[in-house]
Amino acid sequence: MSEIISFLQELVKNEIVQYVIIVLYTIGPILITVYSIGQFHLLYIFLKNRKSYSIEAPKYKDGEWPYVTVQIPMFNEMYVAEHVIDACAKLDYPADKLEIQVLDDSTDETLQIAENRAEHWQEKGVDVVVIHRENRQGFKAGALHEGTQIAKGEFIAIFDADFRPNSDFLYKTVGYFQDEKVGVVQTRWGHLNRDHNFLTRVQSLLHDAFFMVEQQARSVAGYFLRFNGSGGLWRKKTISDAGDWSGETLSEDYDLCLRAQLKGWEIIYDNEIEAPAELPVNMIDFKIQQYRWTKGRGQVIKKHLGNLVKAKLPLLLKIHAVFDLLNVFIHVGILLIALFSVPLIFLLRVNPDLSTFFMYQSLALINIVIAPWFAWIVFDKYASNVIEKLIEMRKTFLPFLVILVAFPLFMVVSLIDGFFSKKSFFHRTSKYNAKEGDLSWRNKIYSPSEIPLTSWFEGVLAIYFLLALFVDFRILSIAFIPFHTLLTLGFGSLFMQSVRKA
């Protein structure tokens, strides 16, 4: 170990090496600071309007409810197909004004399950049709596009196969479309299996922080909002006016809603209406989902960043639209700080005059308070007092923090793929109808069989930061010990959960 430390200290004496460390490490705090400014502004808007914010869709008169088509896009969803079809068929809405399209691209027995449920509900007077494609052209976007061309409804509700809409969903949402400017209505995602394991709790916090704080703040301020791919409705005319569904990106939902808002259509977000869904129960399925979303974000950035910058929009609206599009770069910032924190230790030993410079940079890390603050707000939904919220912090936020510091490697790889790869294949996230504590998913045919290549690099980085901890203790670099401990736990956890495929 002494020889390695001596070698690294000699290496960082090189001016070029020092320059590289300083520049790349400095980018991290800058990205974190920019991200935090945007998040703190959204938090300010949320807190300012927290007690006064109230929204409810105006009701239609009896007999005047519009025709609605419910679309259920799916591909090989044999464990959940029946449940989502049944939930949509049970929607409390006039039967003569409701059509349900099962947009099925499956290559397994899911198709037979869907057809059986369609026949079952047709006999009960519910208009359920199965539209099956064999080519999967355009993936989900292609299925939605084909279904929309023949949809009977003036408005279209979309639910992915893992969703279970409540029976009053349509009655609570379609009234917003009485305002001719409204093109989209998005509701908050709920969680059918939040307490299944530590990973589902982490995901619940991730989604809740976005929907309950960010999305609501943007809604109050009148900023651009996202349609999140499910649990929402579109005006059919809006889809056509915005250029229809496109398979150019893996984030067809974000792509279309940006085009719609740039055309002047408004999105309504109702935080009080919940659309429950199943969360991925294992690390590999979670990674597949996040890889697809982040790669899609990279593709949407390429496609729309210039359009947003050039658009004639109010200044704050434009700033937040661009910020929402680019905030994924926070992962780049975290990864740079993590990777270059180790050579920085040796740089400060050979060039202590830089200590003041990096001390001021470290002030950016104060922004980490944004994460527990968001979590504390979210836990109001799950806890009735301070003690229960503290328990939620232990059970949910601490695992969230461990994942948060290590996940940027995976996210940056997928973002780069989105920028530079011309191929877009839609890797589905497996659903198992996994109930709380139910481990039977492990024996189901969709359970993970391959370990992502990045997982092996996560194992390497776990060792890298473990060795960094030895160095910290050896040379008494106390300031980095907590950070390197967290990174070791984070990358080690991601690696072990991926290798175990659990």
N, C-alpha and C positions, 0 to 999 in steps of 0.2 A: 504493500500500500504506500509506503514511503517513497518508493521509486516512481510510482504512478503520479503521486502528488508533485514530486520534483519535476517530472517530465512536463506535466500540465502547467506548472508555474513558469517553466522555461518557454513553453509554447506561447503563452499569452503575453510574453514580452515582445513578441513580434507586433509591429505597429499595424500591419494589415489585419492581423487576427483581432487586435484590440478594436479596430475600426468596425469590423464585422459584428463583434459582440455588442458594442455600444449602439450601433444603428438598429440591429434586429431586435435587441432587447427593448430599446426605446419605443419601437413601433407598438409593442404590447400595451404599455400604459396609455399611449395615445388612443388606441382603438377602444380600450376599456373606458376611458374618460368620455369619449364621444358617445359611446353606447349609453353610459350612465346618465349623461345630460338628457338624452332623449327619454330614458326610462323615468328619471326623476320628474321631468315635465309631465309625463303621463300620470305619474303618481300624484303630483300636485293637483292635476285636473280631477282625478278620481276622488281624492280626499275633499277637495273643495265642493264637489257636487254629490258627495256620498249620501247625505241625508235628504236631499231634495230631488234626486233623480227618480223619476217614475214614468213608466211608459206602458201603454196598453193599446192593442189594436182596436179600432172602431169596429163595431159589429155590422154585418149586413142585415137587412130586413129579412124576415122569414120568406122563403121562396125565391130569394134573389142571390143565394150563394152561387159563386162562379164554379165553372167546371174545373176540376183539378186532376192532373195526372201525377201519380206517384211512381217514380222510377227507382228500381232496385238493381243497380249494376252488380254483377257477381261473376266470379271465375273460380271454379272448384271450391265451393263452400258447403260441402255436404253436411257439416256439423251444425251450421247455423241457418241454412237456407230456409228450412221449414219455419223457424222461429221468426225471422224477419218478415217473411211473407204473411204469416198469421198476424203479426203485430200490425202490419199495414192494412190488412183486410179488416181488422177490428177498429180502424179509425172511425170515430163517431162523426160521420159526415153523410149528407144525403146520397144514397146509393146511386141515384140517377145522375149525380154530378161528380162521380168518382171513377177513375180508371187507374188500375195498377199494372204497370209494365215491369215484368221481371226480365231484365236485360242480361241474359245468361250466355257467357262465352265458354262455358265449362267443357272439359274433355273427360270428365268422370261421371259418376252417378248423380251428381248434383242436378243435372238436367232432368232426370227422371223424378227426383224429389220435387223439383219446382213444378213440373207438369202435373204431378199428382196433387199438390196443394192448390194449383190453379183450378184444376177440375173440381176439387172439393169446394172451393169458395164460389165458383161459378154456379154450382148447384144450389148455393145459398143466396144467389142473387147479387154477388159481388163481381164486378167486371175485372177479372185478373187474367192477363195474357202473358205468355212467355214468348220472348223474341230471342231466338238462338242464332248466334253467329259461329261459324267455324274458322274464320280467318283471323280474328282478334285485331284487325287492322285499326290502328289508332288506340288500341287498348281501351281503357275506361272512357276516354274522350270519344273514341269512335263509337262505342256502344251508346253513349248518351246522345251523340249526334244522330245516329240512326233512329233511336227511339223518339227523339224530339220531332223528327220530320213527320211522324205519323201520330203523334200524341193528340188526343182529343181535347186535352185541357188547355185553358187559357193560361193557367199557372201550373208550374211543375215543381213538385217536392222531390227531393233526392235523399235516399237513405242507403248507405253502404250496408253490406251484409251483416256487419257486427252491431248494427243499431237496432233498438227496440222502441220506436216512438210511442209515446203515451197516447191514449185514445182521443184526447182533446187537442192534439197538436194542431190540426188544420183549423179548427174553430178559433184557436187563439192567435193564428198567424195570418190567414189570408186576408183579414180585414185591412191590414196595412196597405194592400194594393189598391185600395180605393183612392189613394193619392197617386195620380198618374205619373208622378216623377219617380216613384219607388219601383226599382227593377228587381231587387233581391231582398229577402228576409233571412237572416241568419240567427240561429238560436244557440244557446250554450250547450256544450257537450257534457253529459253526465257519465257516470262510471258504474257499470254493472258488477264489476269485480275489483273494486278499489283495494279491498283488504286481502286479496288472494296471496300476495307476497310483497317483499320489500320493493320489487321493481314496479309492480302496479301502483303502489303508493307513490313512488317517485314520479311516475307518469301522470298520476292524478294531480300532483302539485304543479307539474309542468303545464298541463292543460288548463288547470284552474287559474293559475297566475295570468295566463294569456287571456282567457275569456272573461274572468271576473274583474280584472284590473285593467289590462291593456285595451282589450276590445271595447270594454264599457267606457273607458276614458276617451278613446277615439270617437266613439258614438256620441258622447256628450258634447265634444268639441266640434263635431261636424267634419272630422277628418276622413280620409279614405279608410274603408273597412275591408276586411277579407271575407269572401265566401270560403268556407273551410272544407268544401268537398262533400259534406253530408250534414244532415240536420238542418236543412234550409230549403228555401223555395225561390224559384225564378219566375219572372214574367216571361212567357214564351217570346213575346215581341222583343224583349231586351236581349235575349240570347241571339236572335237573328240580327238585331241592329248592331250588336257588338262584334259580329263576325262569326258566330257559331262556335261550337266546341272544336278545339284543335288538339291534335296529338303531337304537335311540335315540341311540347315540353311534357315532363312528368308531373308538373303542377298545373294541370289543365284548369283547375278551379281558380288559382291565383291569377293565371294568365287571363282568363275570361272576365273575372271581376275587375281587373285593372282596365281592360279594354272598355268594359261597360261604364265604369266611373269616368274614364277619360272622354266618353261620349256624352256625359252629363247625367247618367242614371244614378240614383241614390240607393244606398244599402241601409236597411234598418237592422239593428241588432237588438234583440230582446234578451236580456240576461236572466229574466225570470222564467223563461220557458226552457225546460231542460230536455235534451234528446239523449237518452242513455245509450251507452255503447260499451262493448267489451274491449278491454285493454290487452295488449300483447303480454303473455305470461312468462315468456322466456327471453333471454338477452339477445339471441340471434334474430328472433322475429322482430324484436324492438329495433335492432340495428337495421334490418331490412326496411322497415317502415321509415326510419329516420334517414337512411341513405337515399331512398326514393324521394322523400320530401326535400332534402337538402340539395340533391342533384337537380331536382326540378327548380329549386330556388335559383341555383346558378344559371339555369337556362332562361328563367324569367328575367333575371338581371340583365343578361345579354340582350334579351328581346325588348325590354321596356325601360331600362334606365334612361336611355336617351330620350324616349318619348315623355317620360315624367319630367325630366329636366327642361325640355323645350315647351311643355304644356303651359298654357295661360291659366294659372291657378293662383289663389291667394297664397301669400308667401309661407305662412305657417302650415297650411294644408300641404303645400308642395314639399316643404322640409320634412314633415312627418311621413308623407308618402314615400319619399326617398329613404328616410331613416328606417321605415318598416321593411322596405325591400332589402336594405343593406345590413340590417342589424345582425345578420348571421355572421358577419365578420368579427363579432365578439369572440368567436371560437378561435380565430386566427390569433387574436391578441392574447388569449389565455395560453394557447399552445406555445407561442414565442416566449412568453415570460417563463413558462415551465422549462422548456428546453434549454434556454440560455441562462437560467438561474444558476446552473452548475458552473459553466465557465466564468460566470460573473464573480463567483466566490474567489477564484484564482486571480482574476483581473484586479480585484480590489486589494489583494495581498501584494501584488507587484506594483500597483499604481494607486496608493491610498488617497491621492489627491482627488480621485473621482468619487469618493464617498459622498461628498456633499451633493454632487450632481444626481447620483442615484437615490440619495435620501429624498430629494424633492420629487423624483419620479415615483417613489414608493407611496407618496401621498395619494396617487391614483387608486391604490389598493383599498383606500377608505371606502371607495364606491361599492365594495363587497357588501356593505350594509343593505344594499337594495334587495338582495336575495332574501335574507331573513325578514325584511320588512314586508315584502310581497307575501311571503309564506304566512306571516302573522295575520295579515288581512284575510287570506284564503281560509285559514283555520277557523274563522268565525262561522263558517258553514258546518264545521264538524265538531266544534267544541262550544260548550255553553259557559265556561268560566276559564280563568287564567290557568288553573292547574291542568285542566284538560288540554288547553292549548300548548302548554309546556310538554305534555306527554306527546302531543302530535309533533312538536318540534323534534323530540327525540326519535320517534318512530318513523317520521317521514322526512323531515328536513335534513337530518344528519346523513342518511343514505343518499338523499338528493345532492348534497354538497360533495360527497365522495364521487358520485357519477359525474357531476358538473365539471370537476377539474380534469377528469380523464377523458371525457367524451369528445373534446375538441379534435383529437387526432382523427377519429373516425369522421367527424363532421367536415373537417378541412379536406380530407381525401375525397369525400363525396361532392363537396363544393367545386373542387378542382375538376373532377370528372364532369360536372355540369357545364363548366366553362369550356372545356376542350374536347369532350367526346361528342361526336356527331350521332352516335347510336343511342337510342333510348328504348330500353326494354323494361316493361312494367313488371317488376318482381313483387308478387302479391305478399301481403302479410297474412300468415295463417291464422285462422280463427278456429277455436275448439269448443265453443260454448262452455268455457271454463268457469265453473262456479267457485265461490269462496272456498279455498283450501282443497279444491278438487285437483288431484294430480293425474287423473286418467288421461289427460291430454298427451302425456309422454308416450303413450302406446298407440296414439292415433296416427293415421297415415301422413298427415301434414307436418308432423313434428320434425324439427331440424335434423338434417343429415350431414350438412357440410359446415365447416368452421370458416368464417370470413378470413381472408388473408391478413387484414388489418389486425385481427385478434392476436396473431403471433407477434406483431410489432408492439402491441400493448403489453405482451409478456416481456419483451425486451426492455421496454421503457420502465416496467415495474422493477426490473433488476437495476436499470440505470439510476433510478431515484433511490433505490435501496442502498446502492454504493455511495450515492451522494450523501445519504444520511451518515454513513460511516465517516465520510470526509468531514461533514459538519461537526461531528463529535470529536474527530481527531484534531482538527485545527480550531475548534471552539467557535465555529461560525453559527452562533446561537440564533440569529435572526432568521435563518433559512430552515431551521429544524421543523417548525410546524408545517411549513409549506411542503417540504420534501416528504414528511410523514404522510400528509394528505394525498400527495401524488402517488406515493408508493401503494397506499391503500386503494386509491382509485383505479390505477392501471392494473394492479393485482386483482382487484375485484372483477373488472371487466374481462380480463383474461380468463380467470377461473370460471366465471359464469358462462363465457362463450365456449370454452373447452368442454365443460360439463353439459353444454347445450341445455341449460336450465335457467 
